Amino acid sequence: MLFSGIFILEIIFKIFPTTMINSTNTYLLLFCFFCVITDSVFAQNDNQAALSITSQPATTVVPKNGTATLSCTATKGDAEISYQWYLHTDESDTKIEEATENTYTTEPFSEKEIKYYYCKASCGNESIASVGV
């Protein structure tokens, strides 16, 4: 009988609590009495993994005439990620045309002001937005 991978793994963990897990949380090698289950059974195509933001931009205080460098990192297995930075205001979100890398350096702040920026990461038809800073 075929069980879902999660159910089988829960049973195995109860039997063998010291089973090794690699850095992507996929199981390296599990033994279950009369059977051997390897990571190939549960292998997930890296490009089918969910797009996620692994490093959010940080809030930054900038002196007059200074700039801020913001950074955002997203992953989806080994797939290529594209980035787009936006300036958020109460009225709208404005795409910053030249800001298409995972880091963005703002224009100099000429006066005391608060600006909110966020990054949108995309891969294929999937996209995700960072927190606003």
Wavefront OBJ file of the C-alpha trace (Angstrom):
o trace
v 0.000 0.000 0.000
v 1.334 3.423 -0.893
v 1.369 6.107 1.785
v 2.171 9.769 1.401
v 5.848 10.580 1.921
v 5.077 12.576 5.055
v 3.193 9.718 6.700
v 5.950 7.198 5.970
v 8.612 9.603 7.197
v 6.751 10.190 10.457
v 6.631 6.439 11.070
v 10.312 6.062 10.264
v 11.290 8.943 12.507
v 9.510 7.270 15.375
v 11.466 4.094 14.682
v 14.816 5.745 13.885
v 14.961 9.203 15.528
v 18.615 9.727 14.539
v 18.002 9.542 10.778
v 20.167 12.068 8.933
v 18.625 14.956 6.997
v 20.551 16.988 4.412
v 20.513 20.802 4.179
v 17.356 20.890 2.036
v 15.412 18.747 4.507
v 15.124 15.818 2.121
v 15.861 12.425 3.558
v 19.209 10.924 2.635
v 18.620 7.287 3.466
v 15.956 5.704 5.640
v 15.565 2.083 6.662
v 12.144 0.670 7.457
v 12.414 -2.946 8.608
v 12.053 -4.866 5.323
v 12.384 -1.950 2.921
v 14.889 0.753 2.027
v 13.585 4.179 1.143
v 16.054 6.586 -0.435
v 15.794 10.249 -1.241
v 14.886 9.357 -4.833
v 11.430 8.309 -3.638
v 10.830 11.743 -2.167
v 13.012 13.713 -4.554
v 11.451 16.994 -5.453
v 12.488 18.726 -8.628
v 14.207 21.908 -7.428
v 12.294 23.910 -10.023
v 9.003 22.668 -8.537
v 9.931 23.963 -5.072
v 7.984 26.969 -3.842
v 9.431 30.404 -4.521
v 10.405 31.944 -1.201
v 12.227 34.989 0.084
v 15.186 33.865 2.173
v 16.619 37.299 2.980
v 14.368 40.326 3.502
v 15.502 43.945 3.022
v 16.379 45.668 6.294
v 15.097 48.986 7.594
v 17.801 51.602 7.143
v 18.355 55.086 8.561
v 20.060 57.328 6.032
v 21.731 60.709 6.692
v 20.872 63.770 4.579
v 22.236 63.340 1.029
v 22.970 59.702 1.809
v 21.768 56.573 0.031
v 20.592 53.210 1.261
v 21.507 49.865 -0.266
v 18.695 47.383 0.098
v 18.992 43.658 -0.486
v 16.516 40.836 -1.031
v 17.226 37.190 -1.834
v 14.732 34.638 -3.096
v 15.121 30.976 -3.988
v 13.255 28.350 -5.935
v 15.579 25.371 -6.060
v 18.228 26.082 -8.662
v 15.903 28.133 -10.899
v 16.825 31.641 -12.031
v 15.057 34.400 -10.111
v 14.297 37.873 -11.469
v 13.877 40.900 -9.219
v 12.047 44.223 -9.451
v 12.141 46.986 -6.834
v 9.209 49.315 -6.115
v 8.683 52.580 -4.248
v 5.477 52.416 -2.206
v 3.386 55.484 -1.399
v -0.126 55.911 -0.039
v -1.370 56.527 -3.577
v 0.411 53.807 -5.540
v 3.387 51.532 -6.047
v 5.905 52.794 -8.568
v 8.167 50.386 -10.404
v 11.790 51.561 -10.311
v 12.703 50.721 -13.905
v 16.466 50.371 -13.461
v 16.181 48.318 -10.231
v 16.153 44.721 -11.496
v 18.825 43.077 -9.334
v 18.503 41.605 -5.850
v 20.172 44.742 -4.444
v 19.097 48.327 -4.996
v 20.814 51.571 -4.030
v 18.349 54.410 -3.541
v 18.700 57.909 -4.872
v 20.197 60.306 -2.268
v 17.745 61.507 0.374
v 17.807 65.292 0.125
v 15.621 66.057 3.111
v 14.088 64.409 6.116
v 11.648 61.971 4.571
v 10.352 58.457 4.888
v 10.209 56.243 1.824
v 9.026 52.650 1.605
v 10.633 50.211 -0.808
v 9.940 46.570 -1.495
v 11.184 43.941 -3.888
v 9.175 41.508 -5.993
v 10.940 38.263 -6.886
v 9.657 36.248 -9.840
v 10.300 32.867 -11.385
v 8.151 31.791 -14.313
v 4.506 32.573 -13.483
v 5.170 32.702 -9.737
v 6.049 35.882 -7.815
v 6.422 36.940 -4.202
v 6.934 40.339 -2.562
v 9.339 41.152 0.238
v 8.414 43.138 3.313
v 8.374 46.897 2.800
v 11.133 48.948 4.388
l 1 2 3 4 5 6 7 8 9 10 11 12 13 14 15 16 17 18 19 20 21 22 23 24 25 26 27 28 29 30 31 32 33 34 35 36 37 38 39 40 41 42 43 44 45 46 47 48 49 50 51 52 53 54 55 56 57 58 59 60 61 62 63 64 65 66 67 68 69 70 71 72 73 74 75 76 77 78 79 80 81 82 83 84 85 86 87 88 89 90 91 92 93 94 95 96 97 98 99 100 101 102 103 104 105 106 107 108 109 110 111 112 113 114 115 116 117 118 119 120 121 122 123 124 125 126 127 128 129 130 131 132 133
